[in-house]
Amino acid sequence: MGFFGEGYWFHDYLRPLGLDFHGTTFVAKTTTLLPNAGNMPLDNEWRPIERRPKCVIVKPLKGVALNSVGLAGPGAEALFDKGKWQKRINPFFLSFMSIAKTADERKRELCEFVKLFASHLEKFRAPFSVGLQINFSCPNVGVEHDEQELVDEVLQSLRTAATLGVPLVPKFNVLFSAKSAKKVNDDPNCDGICISNTIPWGKLPDQIDWEKLFGSSRSPLAHLGGGGLSGKPLFPLLINWMIDAQREKIQKPISAGGGILSLRDARYLLTHAGASSVFLGSIAFLRPWRVSRIIRKINAGELD
């Protein structure tokens, strides 16, 4: 839905067919601290200039997409200065990711973002209705972690951001084990967990047939870093992760997504896999006509 809920050009054309996100909690596109060119050129309103961005490959028949957008954006200060977030009334989440190369530099970036957020917080019309998603899993910005190092960084980040006094939800992909997520869950500054983001190109080759999906063992976005996979192959990986999460006794709310392409998928996550909520992503361009119905049925409690 973009930085402010404006969506993308194809939303306008497909809304009559069912691509409508009314009834969901808005989560802003992830921003970085400083302006970041990424791989998707943006216009003056920070919307994609290209109708079919060269950093995104969509294969609707296979139910998959590969993207290397790379967190393109104007930086947090420009977004706060726009004033649109501050005018929102309904509960929503901002999303932030530190993209510096070292843990110490990422810590400094998060500290600066928290200071910036805090300076604007009193200007929000509904200051107690905004939360912060801290993204640790974008595969397109060159940030890689050892898992234990990532756990330590997440816990430190939660302590830093806790000074804001808003709900904090870290976001991971399924490469981050449920066992490690349990350590995050147990931290008092964690209010929930978001799982999962895209899978970096080439990962989990025993479970993802990359060559079958894209016709080559080499990523078609290799020149842009490889990209991250969204869509159908993520769903069984997400279910397995959720089973592990139940085994680890993760008690905090889990917002689960990744490969949801039908109402049946969403229902299964909520009724059998232990999700507290679900989020919809690539379905918007893979199966757009199903979006509004899924939202309507879930909100009506029709889970059987």
KEMARLO-711967 format. One record per residue: x, y, z of N, C-alpha, C, CB in turn; residue in three letters. Coordinates in steps of 0.1 Angstrom, whole numbers, padded with zeros to 4 digits, always signed. Atoms other than C-alpha are relative to their C-alpha. Glycine has a CB too. Example, Ala and Ser with C-alpha at 12.3 -4.5 7.8 and 13.67 -1.06 7.14 Angstrom:
<nodes>
+0009-0012+0000+0123-0045+0078+0009+0012+0000-0010+0000+0012ala/-0009-0011+0000+0137-0011+0071-0008+0011+0008+0004+0005-0014ser/
</nodes>
This chain:
<nodes>
+0008-0012+0000+0000+0000+0000+0008+0013+0000-0009+0000+0012met/-0008-0012+0000+0030+0023-0002+0003+0006+0013-0006+0010-0009gly/-0004-0006-0013+0043+0047+0024-0012+0005+0008+0010+0011-0003phe/+0011-0006-0007+0010+0063+0032-0014-0006-0003-0001+0015-0005phe/+0013+0006+0003-0017+0039+0020-0006+0003-0013-0010+0004+0011gly/+0004-0004+0013-0019+0053-0015-0001-0011-0010+0009+0011-0005glu/+0000+0011+0009-0013+0020-0031+0008+0002-0013-0014-0004-0004gly/-0007-0001+0013+0000+0015-0067-0010+0002-0011+0009-0012-0002tyr/+0008-0003+0011-0013+0023-0101-0010-0011-0003+0008+0004-0012trp/+0009+0011+0004-0028-0011-0107-0011-0002+0010+0008-0013-0002phe/+0011+0001-0009-0049-0009-0076-0012+0006-0005+0004+0006+0014his/+0011-0007+0005-0071+0016-0092-0008-0008-0011+0004+0014-0006asp/+0006+0008+0011-0077-0006-0122-0007-0013+0005+0010-0003-0011tyr/+0005+0013-0004-0083-0038-0103-0010+0001+0012+0012-0009+0004leu/+0009-0001-0011-0104-0024-0074-0014-0005-0003-0001+0014+0005arg/+0014+0006+0003-0137-0032-0092+0000-0015+0000-0004+0006-0013pro/-0001+0015+0000-0125-0068-0094+0002-0006+0014+0011-0004-0009leu/-0001+0005-0013-0119-0071-0057+0013+0004+0007-0001-0014+0000gly/-0012-0004-0006-0085-0055-0050-0002+0012+0009+0011+0003-0010leu/+0003-0011-0009-0095-0035-0020+0004-0005+0014-0016+0003+0000asp/-0006+0004-0013-0077-0035+0014-0008+0006+0011+0014+0005+0001phe/+0008-0005-0011-0105-0018+0034-0003-0012+0010-0013+0006-0005his/+0002+0010-0010-0109-0037+0067+0013-0006+0005-0008-0011-0006gly/-0013+0004-0005-0072-0042+0073+0007+0011+0008+0009-0005-0012thr/-0008-0010-0007-0047-0025+0095+0012+0003-0009+0006-0006+0014thr/-0011-0005+0009-0023-0004+0074+0013-0001+0006-0003+0015-0004phe/-0014+0000-0003+0014-0011+0076+0007+0007-0011+0005-0015+0002val/-0006-0008+0010+0035+0014+0058+0012-0008-0006+0006+0013+0006ala/-0012+0006+0006+0062+0004+0033+0012+0003+0008+0001+0006-0015lys/-0012-0002-0009+0095+0000+0051+0009+0011-0005+0008-0013+0000thr/-0009-0011+0003+0116+0031+0053+0014-0003+0006-0006+0013+0004thr/-0013+0000-0006+0153+0035+0059+0002+0014+0007+0011-0002-0011thr/-0002-0013-0007+0168+0063+0080+0003+0011-0011+0012-0001+0010leu/-0004-0010+0010+0185+0081+0051-0006-0004-0014+0016+0000-0001leu/+0005+0003+0013+0174+0084+0015+0007-0012-0006+0001+0012-0010pro/-0006+0012+0006+0180+0051-0004-0006-0002-0014-0003-0013+0010asn/+0004+0002+0014+0179+0047-0041-0006-0013-0003+0011+0003-0010ala/+0005+0013+0003+0173+0010-0041+0001-0003-0015-0014-0002+0005gly/+0000+0003+0014+0165-0004-0075-0013+0003-0007+0002-0015-0002asn/+0013-0004+0006+0130+0011-0081+0000+0015-0001-0011-0006+0008met/+0001-0015+0001+0130+0047-0095-0013+0005+0005+0003+0004-0014pro/+0013-0005-0006+0104+0068-0076-0002+0014-0005+0001+0000+0015leu/+0003-0013+0004+0087+0100-0086+0000+0010+0012-0014+0001-0007asp/-0001-0009-0011+0083+0131-0065-0010-0003+0012-0003+0014-0005asn/+0009+0005-0011+0055+0115-0045+0004-0014+0005-0015-0001-0005glu/-0006+0013-0005+0077+0084-0039-0008-0012-0004+0002+0001+0015trp/+0007+0011+0006+0056+0062-0061+0009-0005-0012-0014+0003-0004arg/-0008+0005+0011+0072+0039-0088-0003+0008-0013-0003-0015-0002pro/+0001-0006+0013+0079+0057-0121-0004-0010-0011+0013+0007-0003ile/+0002+0010+0010+0079+0025-0141-0013-0007+0003+0011-0010-0001glu/+0012+0008-0001+0045+0008-0147+0003-0014+0003-0009+0001-0012arg/-0004+0014-0002+0063-0025-0148+0015+0001+0004-0002-0009-0013arg/-0014-0002-0004+0095-0020-0127+0009-0012-0004+0000+0001+0015pro/-0010+0010+0005+0125-0038-0140+0006-0009+0012+0011+0006-0007lys/-0005+0008-0011+0133-0050-0105-0010-0009+0006+0005+0010+0011cys/+0011+0009-0005+0101-0070-0101-0003-0010-0012-0012+0007+0005val/+0005+0010+0010+0093-0103-0120-0012-0007+0006+0012-0009-0004ile/+0012+0006-0005+0058-0116-0117-0004-0011-0010-0011+0010+0001val/+0004+0012+0008+0047-0151-0129-0013-0004+0006+0010-0011+0000lys/+0013+0003-0005+0009-0152-0122-0004-0015+0000-0010+0008-0006pro/+0004+0013+0001+0004-0187-0135+0007-0010+0010+0003-0005-0015leu/-0007+0008-0010+0030-0201-0112-0002+0005+0014+0015+0000-0003lys/+0003-0005-0014+0018-0179-0083+0012+0005+0007-0007-0010+0008gly/-0013-0004-0006+0053-0164-0077+0004+0014-0005+0011-0010-0002val/-0006-0013+0004+0071-0131-0078+0014+0001+0006-0008+0012+0004ala/-0013-0002-0004+0107-0121-0075+0003+0015+0000+0011-0008-0009leu/-0002-0014+0000+0117-0086-0064+0013+0004+0006-0011+0007+0007asn/-0012-0006-0006+0148-0066-0058-0001+0015+0001+0013-0004-0009ser/+0003-0014-0002+0132-0033-0049+0011+0007+0008-0013+0002+0006val/-0011-0005-0007+0159-0027-0023-0004+0012+0009+0011+0004-0009gly/+0004-0011-0009+0139-0004+0001+0002+0014-0006+0008-0002+0013leu/-0001-0014+0006+0138+0025-0023-0009+0010+0007-0004-0001-0015ala/+0008-0010-0007+0126+0056-0006+0008+0013+0004-0005-0006+0013gly/-0006-0013-0003+0133+0092+0005+0007+0001+0013-0010+0011-0002pro/-0006-0001-0013+0144+0084+0040-0011+0005+0010+0011+0010+0001gly/+0011-0002-0010+0124+0087+0073-0003+0015+0002+0005-0006+0013ala/+0003-0014-0003+0128+0125+0078-0010+0006-0010+0013+0008+0000glu/+0009-0005+0011+0112+0133+0044-0014-0005+0002+0005-0003-0013ala/+0013+0006-0002+0083+0109+0052-0007+0006+0012+0002-0015+0001leu/+0006-0007-0011+0077+0124+0086-0004+0014-0003+0009+0000+0013phe/+0002-0014+0004+0079+0159+0072-0012+0001-0009+0012+0006-0006asp/+0012-0001+0009+0051+0151+0047-0012+0002+0008+0000-0013-0008lys/+0012-0003-0009+0027+0150+0077-0011-0010-0002-0004+0013-0002gly/+0011+0009+0003+0005+0122+0063-0002-0010+0011+0001-0006-0013lys/+0002+0009-0011+0012+0097+0090-0007+0006+0012+0014-0006+0004trp/+0005-0007-0012+0004+0122+0117-0015+0002-0001+0007+0013+0002gln/+0014-0003+0001-0031+0127+0103-0009-0012+0000-0002+0007-0014lys/+0007+0012-0001-0041+0091+0104-0008-0002+0013+0008-0013-0003arg/+0008+0002-0012-0069+0082+0128+0000-0015+0005-0014+0005-0002ile/+0000+0014-0004-0071+0044+0127+0013-0006+0003-0007-0008-0012asn/-0013+0006-0004-0044+0022+0142+0008-0005-0012-0003-0012+0010pro/-0008+0004+0011-0015+0015+0119+0014-0002+0005+0000+0010-0011phe/-0014+0003-0003+0022+0005+0119+0009+0008-0010+0003-0015+0000phe/-0011-0004+0008+0052+0023+0106+0010-0012-0001+0007+0013+0005leu/-0010+0011+0002+0080+0000+0093+0014+0006-0003-0004-0010-0011ser/-0013-0006+0001+0117+0007+0096+0010-0011-0001+0004+0009+0012phe/-0011+0010+0000+0149-0012+0087+0013+0008+0000-0001-0009-0012met/-0013-0005+0001+0185-0003+0094+0008-0008-0010+0008-0001+0014ser/-0007+0007+0011+0207-0011+0064+0015+0002+0000-0006+0005-0013ile/-0015-0001-0001+0242-0002+0075+0007-0013+0000+0004+0009+0012ala/-0008+0013+0002+0269-0028+0070+0004-0007+0013+0012+0002-0008lys/-0004+0006-0013+0278-0033+0107-0010+0001+0010+0014+0006+0005thr/+0010+0000-0010+0258-0040+0138+0001+0014+0008+0003-0011+0010ala/-0001-0013-0007+0272-0008+0155-0006+0011-0008+0015+0003+0003asp/+0006-0010+0009+0262+0013+0125-0015-0001+0000+0006-0001-0014glu/+0014+0002+0000+0228-0002+0124-0006+0004+0013-0004-0015-0003arg/+0005-0005-0013+0224+0005+0161-0001+0015+0000+0009-0005+0011lys/+0001-0015+0000+0232+0042+0155-0011+0004-0009+0014+0005-0005arg/+0011-0004+0009+0207+0043+0126-0013-0001+0007+0000-0009-0013glu/+0012+0002-0008+0180+0029+0148-0002+0011+0010-0001-0014+0006leu/+0001-0010-0011+0188+0053+0176-0004+0014-0007+0014+0002+0007cys/+0004-0012+0007+0185+0082+0151-0014+0000-0004+0010+0003-0012glu/+0014+0001+0005+0152+0069+0137-0009+0002+0013-0002-0013-0006phe/+0009-0001-0012+0138+0065+0173-0001+0015+0004+0006-0008+0011val/+0000-0014-0004+0148+0101+0181-0009+0008-0009+0014+0006+0000lys/+0008-0007+0010+0132+0113+0149-0015-0003+0002+0004-0004-0014leu/+0014+0004-0002+0100+0093+0155-0005+0007+0013-0001-0015+0002phe/+0004-0006-0013+0099+0106+0191-0003+0015-0001+0010-0002+0011ala/+0002-0014+0001+0101+0142+0180-0013+0003-0008+0012+0006-0008ser/+0013-0002+0007+0070+0137+0158-0012-0006+0007+0002-0005-0014his/+0011+0009-0005+0050+0114+0180-0012+0009+0006+0005-0008+0011leu/+0010-0008-0006+0031+0142+0198-0009+0006-0011+0005+0010+0009glu/+0008-0006+0011+0019+0155+0164-0010-0010-0006+0010+0005-0011lys/+0010+0010+0006+0000+0123+0156-0013+0002+0006+0005-0014+0003phe/+0013-0002-0005-0037+0127+0158-0004-0011+0009-0010+0000-0012arg/+0003+0012-0009-0039+0092+0174+0014-0006+0004-0009-0010-0008ala/-0013+0004-0004-0005+0089+0191+0001-0014+0006+0007+0009+0009pro/+0000+0013-0006-0016+0057+0209-0005-0011-0009-0008+0001+0013phe/+0005+0009+0010-0028+0041+0177+0011-0004-0010-0012+0005-0007ser/-0010+0003+0009+0006+0038+0160+0010-0009+0007+0007+0013-0005val/-0010+0009-0004+0031+0010+0163+0012+0000-0009-0006-0014+0002gly/-0012+0001+0009+0065+0002+0149+0004-0014-0003+0012+0007+0007leu/-0005+0013+0005+0074-0028+0128+0015+0002-0003-0008-0005-0012gln/-0014-0001+0003+0112-0033+0128+0004-0012-0009+0008+0000+0014ile/-0003+0010+0010+0122-0052+0097+0014-0004+0001-0003+0006-0014asn/-0013+0006+0000+0151-0075+0099+0003-0010-0011+0003-0007+0014phe/+0000+0011+0009+0146-0095+0068-0001+0004-0015-0011-0009+0002ser/+0000-0003+0014+0147-0075+0035+0013-0006-0006+0000+0015-0002cys/-0011+0007+0005+0170-0096+0013+0008+0008-0010-0004-0013-0007pro/-0005-0007+0011+0179-0068-0011+0008+0012+0004-0011+0005-0009asn/-0008-0012-0004+0200-0044+0009+0014-0004+0005-0008+0007+0011val/-0013+0004-0004+0231-0065+0016+0003-0001+0015+0010+0010-0006gly/-0002+0002-0014+0226-0070+0053-0002-0015+0003-0010+0009+0009val/+0001+0014-0004+0233-0105+0065+0005-0002+0014+0009-0009-0010glu/-0002+0002-0014+0234-0119+0100+0003-0015+0003-0011+0004+0009his/+0000+0013-0007+0246-0150+0119-0012+0000+0009+0014-0002+0008asp/+0013-0001-0007+0214-0161+0137+0002+0004+0014-0005-0014+0000glu/-0001-0005-0013+0227-0156+0172+0003+0014+0001+0011-0009+0008gln/-0003-0014+0001+0241-0123+0163-0013+0008-0003+0011+0003-0011glu/+0013-0007+0003+0207-0114+0148-0009+0000+0013-0007-0008-0011leu/+0008+0000-0012+0189-0124+0180+0005+0011+0010+0001-0014+0008val/-0006-0011-0009+0213-0101+0200-0004+0013-0005+0015-0002+0001asp/+0003-0013+0006+0207-0073+0176-0015+0004+0001+0004+0000-0015glu/+0015-0002-0002+0169-0077+0177-0003+0004+0014-0008-0013-0004val/+0003-0004-0014+0169-0076+0215+0005+0014+0003+0006-0011+0009leu/-0005-0014-0003+0191-0045+0216-0009+0010-0007+0014+0001-0006gln/+0008-0009+0008+0169-0029+0189-0013+0002+0008-0003-0005-0014ser/+0013-0001-0008+0137-0036+0210+0002+0009+0012-0005-0014+0004leu/-0002-0008-0012+0153-0021+0241+0002+0015-0004+0013-0004+0007arg/-0002-0013+0004+0163+0010+0221-0013+0007-0004+0009+0001-0012thr/+0012-0006+0005+0129+0015+0205-0011+0000+0011-0005-0009-0012ala/+0010+0000-0010+0110+0008+0237-0002+0014+0006+0004-0010+0011ala/+0002-0013-0005+0116+0044+0247-0011+0008-0007+0013+0008-0001thr/+0011-0007+0007+0089+0054+0222-0013-0003+0007-0001-0005-0015leu/+0013+0003-0006+0062+0037+0242-0011-0004-0009-0004+0012+0008gly/+0010+0005+0009+0045+0023+0212+0002-0016-0002+0001+0007-0014val/-0002+0014+0002+0039-0014+0203+0011-0003-0010-0013-0006-0005pro/-0012+0004+0008+0070-0031+0188-0002-0014-0005+0013+0002+0008leu/+0002+0013+0006+0068-0059+0163+0012-0003-0010-0014-0002-0008val/-0011+0003+0009+0100-0073+0147-0005-0009-0011+0012-0007+0007pro/+0004+0007+0012+0096-0088+0112+0012-0009-0005-0005+0009-0011lys/-0010+0009+0005+0115-0119+0100-0005-0008-0012+0004-0010+0012phe/+0004+0011+0010+0115-0145+0072+0002-0013+0007+0008+0001-0013asn/+0000+0013-0006+0113-0182+0078+0014-0006+0002-0008-0010-0008val/-0014+0005-0002+0151-0186+0077+0004+0003+0015+0010+0008-0009leu/-0002-0003-0015+0150-0171+0113-0008-0011+0007-0004+0014+0003phe/+0007+0011-0005+0142-0202+0133-0010+0004+0011+0010-0010+0006ser/+0010-0002-0011+0112-0204+0157+0007-0001+0013-0011-0011-0001ala/-0008+0001-0013+0137-0214+0184+0006+0014+0004+0011-0010-0001lys/-0006-0013-0002+0154-0180+0180-0011+0010+0002+0009+0004-0012ser/+0012-0009-0002+0120-0163+0177-0005-0001+0014-0011-0003-0010ala/+0005+0002-0014+0111-0177+0211+0008+0009+0009+0002-0015+0005lys/-0008-0009-0008+0140-0157+0226-0004+0014-0001+0015-0002-0004lys/+0006-0013+0002+0126-0126+0210-0013+0001+0007-0001+0003-0015val/+0013+0000-0006+0091-0135+0222+0001+0002+0015-0007-0013-0003asn/-0001-0001-0015+0103-0137+0258+0005+0013+0005+0010-0011+0005asp/-0005-0013-0004+0117-0102+0258-0012+0009+0003+0009+0007-0011asp/+0012-0008-0004+0093-0078+0276-0003+0011-0010+0002+0006+0013pro/+0002-0011+0009+0098-0052+0249-0006-0004-0014+0013+0007-0003asn/+0006+0006+0013+0084-0075+0221-0015-0001+0002+0007-0013-0003cys/+0014+0001-0001+0047-0071+0216-0006-0010-0010-0006+0014-0002asp/+0004+0009+0010+0044-0095+0187+0010-0003-0010-0013+0005-0007gly/-0010+0004+0010+0062-0112+0158-0007+0000-0014+0006-0013+0003ile/+0005+0000+0014+0056-0107+0120+0009-0010-0008+0000+0014-0006cys/-0007+0010+0007+0065-0137+0099-0008-0003-0013+0003-0013+0008ile/-0014+0000+0004+0075-0139+0070+0002+0009-0012+0005-0014-0003ser/-0003-0008+0012+0092-0118+0045+0005-0009-0011+0012+0010+0004asn/-0005+0008+0012+0106-0129+0011+0012-0009+0004+0003+0009-0011thr/-0011+0009-0002+0131-0157+0008+0011+0004-0010-0004-0015-0002ile/-0011-0004+0009+0165-0146-0007+0003-0011-0011+0013+0003+0007pro/-0002+0009+0011+0173-0161-0041+0010-0011+0004+0005+0008-0012trp/-0009+0012-0002+0189-0196-0038-0001-0006+0013+0014+0005-0002gly/+0001+0006-0013+0181-0203-0002-0010-0012-0001-0005+0011+0010lys/+0009+0012-0002+0164-0236+0008-0002-0007-0013-0014+0004+0006leu/+0002+0006+0013+0171-0253-0025-0006-0014+0000+0014-0001-0007pro/+0007+0013-0002+0158-0286-0011-0015+0001+0001+0006-0007+0012asp/+0014-0002-0001+0124-0270-0007-0005+0009-0011-0003+0005+0014gln/+0004-0009+0011+0123-0244-0035+0008-0004-0013+0003+0015+0004ile/-0006+0003+0013+0129-0254-0071+0002+0012-0008-0008-0011-0008asp/-0002-0014+0006+0144-0221-0082+0000-0001-0016+0013+0006+0005trp/-0001+0001+0014+0152-0234-0117-0013-0002-0007+0010-0011-0004glu/+0013+0003+0005+0117-0247-0123-0009+0013+0000-0007-0011+0008lys/+0008-0012-0001+0102-0214-0112+0004+0010-0010+0001+0005+0014leu/-0005-0011+0008+0124-0191-0132+0008-0004-0012+0008+0009+0009phe/-0006+0004+0012+0139-0212-0159+0015+0000+0000-0004+0008-0011gly/-0014-0001+0000+0175-0209-0147+0005-0002+0015+0006+0013-0006ser/-0006+0000-0013+0197-0216-0117+0006+0013+0004+0011-0012+0001ser/-0005-0014-0002+0209-0180-0120-0012+0009+0001+0010+0004-0010arg/+0012-0009-0002+0185-0153-0107-0001+0009-0012+0002+0008+0013ser/+0001-0010+0010+0171-0131-0135+0002+0014+0005-0014-0001-0006pro/-0003-0013-0007+0177-0103-0110+0014+0000+0006-0010+0004+0010leu/-0013+0001-0006+0213-0113-0103+0008+0013-0001+0008-0011-0008ala/-0007-0013+0002+0225-0079-0116-0005+0010+0011-0002+0005-0013his/+0005-0009-0010+0204-0063-0088+0001-0007+0014-0014+0003-0003leu/-0002+0006-0013+0215-0086-0060-0007-0014+0002-0004+0008+0011gly/+0006+0013-0001+0194-0117-0067-0015+0001+0002+0006-0008+0011gly/+0014-0001-0003+0161-0107-0052-0006-0009+0010-0008-0001-0013gly/+0007+0008-0010+0136-0122-0029-0013-0006-0006-0003+0008+0013gly/+0011+0008+0005+0109-0148-0036-0013+0003+0008+0003-0015-0001leu/+0013+0000-0006+0072-0142-0028-0009-0009-0007-0006+0015+0000ser/+0011+0008+0007+0041-0163-0035-0001-0014+0005+0003+0000-0014gly/+0004+0013-0004+0030-0198-0034+0010-0009+0007-0004-0008-0013lys/-0009+0009-0007+0062-0217-0024+0003+0004+0014+0013+0000-0007pro/-0003-0004-0014+0064-0197+0008-0010-0005+0010-0001+0016+0001leu/+0011+0004-0009+0031-0210+0022+0004-0013+0008-0013-0002-0007phe/-0004+0011-0008+0043-0245+0032+0011+0002+0009+0003-0012-0009pro/-0011-0004-0009+0074-0230+0046-0005+0007+0012+0011+0008-0007leu/+0006-0008-0011+0053-0206+0067-0007-0010+0009-0009+0010-0006leu/+0007+0010-0009+0031-0235+0080+0010-0008+0008-0008-0009-0009ile/-0010+0008-0008+0062-0255+0090+0005+0009+0011+0011-0005-0009asn/-0005-0009-0010+0075-0224+0108-0010+0002+0012+0004+0014-0006trp/+0011-0002-0010+0042-0219+0126-0001-0012+0009-0013+0003-0006met/+0000+0013-0008+0042-0256+0137+0012+0001+0010+0001-0012-0009ile/-0011-0001-0009+0077-0250+0151-0002+0010+0011+0013+0003-0008asp/+0003-0011-0010+0065-0218+0169-0009-0006+0011-0006+0012-0007ala/+0009+0006-0010+0037-0238+0186+0008-0009+0009-0011-0007-0007gln/-0009+0009-0008+0063-0264+0197+0009+0008+0009+0008-0008-0010arg/-0009-0008-0009+0085-0236+0211-0008+0008+0010+0008+0009-0009glu/+0009-0007-0009+0054-0222+0229+0002+0015+0000+0003-0005+0014lys/+0000-0015+0001+0057-0187+0215-0014+0005+0003+0004+0004-0015ile/+0013-0005-0005+0029-0168+0233-0004+0013-0005+0001+0001+0015gln/+0004-0014+0005+0030-0133+0218-0007-0002-0013+0013+0009-0002lys/+0007+0001+0012+0007-0126+0189+0010-0001-0012-0009+0012-0002pro/-0007+0001+0012+0020-0137+0155-0008+0004-0012+0005-0015-0002ile/+0006-0004+0013+0010-0119+0123+0007-0008-0011+0001+0016-0002ser/-0006+0009+0009+0016-0145+0096-0005+0003-0014-0004-0014+0004ala/+0003-0002+0015+0018-0141+0058+0011-0006-0008-0002+0015-0003gly/-0010+0006+0008+0037-0154+0029-0006-0011-0008+0012-0005+0008gly/+0006+0010+0008+0021-0172+0000-0015-0002+0002+0007-0013+0002gly/+0015+0001-0001-0015-0166+0010-0006+0004-0013-0005+0009+0012ile/+0006-0002+0013-0033-0169-0023-0015-0003+0000+0007-0007-0010leu/+0014+0004+0000-0068-0180-0011-0005+0002+0014-0002-0014-0005ser/+0006-0001-0013-0093-0177+0017+0003-0013+0008-0015+0001-0002leu/-0004+0012-0007-0085-0213+0026+0014+0001+0007+0000-0012-0010arg/-0014-0002-0006-0048-0204+0032-0001+0009+0012+0009+0007-0011asp/+0001-0009-0012-0058-0175+0055-0007-0007+0011-0007+0013-0004ala/+0007+0007-0011-0083-0196+0074+0009-0010+0007-0012-0007-0006arg/-0008+0010-0006-0058-0224+0079+0010+0006+0010+0008-0008-0011tyr/-0010-0007-0009-0032-0200+0094-0007+0004+0013+0005+0012-0006leu/+0006-0005-0012-0058-0187+0119-0006-0011+0008-0011+0010-0004leu/+0007+0011-0007-0076-0219+0128+0009-0012+0004-0012-0005-0008thr/-0009+0012-0002-0048-0245+0127+0014+0003+0003-0001-0009-0012his/-0015-0002-0001-0014-0229+0126+0003+0010+0011+0005+0006-0013ala/-0003-0008-0012-0017-0205+0156+0002+0015-0003+0011-0005+0006gly/-0002-0014+0003-0016-0171+0138-0011+0008+0007-0001+0002-0015ala/+0010-0009-0006-0033-0142+0156-0006+0009-0010+0007+0009+0011ser/+0005-0008+0011-0037-0123+0124+0008-0004-0013+0002+0015+0002ser/-0007+0003+0013-0027-0127+0087+0002+0013-0007-0008-0010-0008val/-0002-0011+0008-0013-0102+0063+0001-0004-0015+0013+0008+0004phe/+0000+0003+0014-0017-0101+0025+0010+0009-0007-0014+0002-0005leu/-0010-0007+0008+0011-0091+0001-0001-0003-0014+0014-0004+0006gly/-0001+0002+0015+0018-0106-0033-0013-0004-0006+0011-0011-0002ser/+0013+0004+0005-0018-0118-0036-0006+0012-0008-0009-0004+0011ile/+0005-0013+0007-0024-0081-0047+0002+0000-0015+0006+0012+0007ala/-0002+0000+0015-0009-0088-0081+0000-0015-0005+0013+0007-0003phe/+0000+0013+0005-0010-0126-0082-0015-0005-0001+0008-0009+0009leu/+0014+0004+0000-0047-0132-0073-0009+0012+0005-0002-0012+0009arg/+0006-0012-0006-0061-0096-0068-0015-0001+0002+0003+0011-0009pro/+0015+0000-0001-0098-0105-0073-0004-0007+0013-0005-0008-0012trp/+0003+0007-0012-0096-0126-0040+0002+0009+0013+0008-0012+0001arg/-0004-0008-0012-0084-0098-0017-0011+0004+0009+0008+0012-0004val/+0011-0006-0008-0116-0081-0006-0008-0011+0006-0008+0009-0008ser/+0008+0011-0006-0134-0114-0001+0007-0006+0012-0003-0011-0011arg/-0007+0006-0011-0107-0128+0021-0001+0009+0013+0015-0002-0003ile/+0001-0010-0011-0107-0096+0043-0014+0000+0006+0003+0014-0005ile/+0014+0000-0005-0145-0096+0045-0004-0012+0008-0010+0002-0012arg/+0003+0013-0007-0148-0133+0055+0007-0001+0013+0003-0011-0009lys/-0008+0001-0013-0120-0131+0081-0006+0009+0010+0015+0003-0003ile/+0005-0010-0009-0134-0099+0096-0014-0004+0006-0001+0013-0006asn/+0014+0005-0004-0169-0116+0098+0001-0012+0009-0008-0003-0012ala/-0002+0012-0008-0154-0145+0117-0004-0013-0007-0008+0002+0012gly/+0003+0012+0007-0162-0170+0090+0012-0008-0003-0008+0004-0014glu/-0013+0007+0000-0133-0193+0097-0002-0015-0003+0007+0002+0013leu/+0003+0015+0002-0150-0227+0091+0000-0003-0015-0013-0004+0006asp/
</nodes>
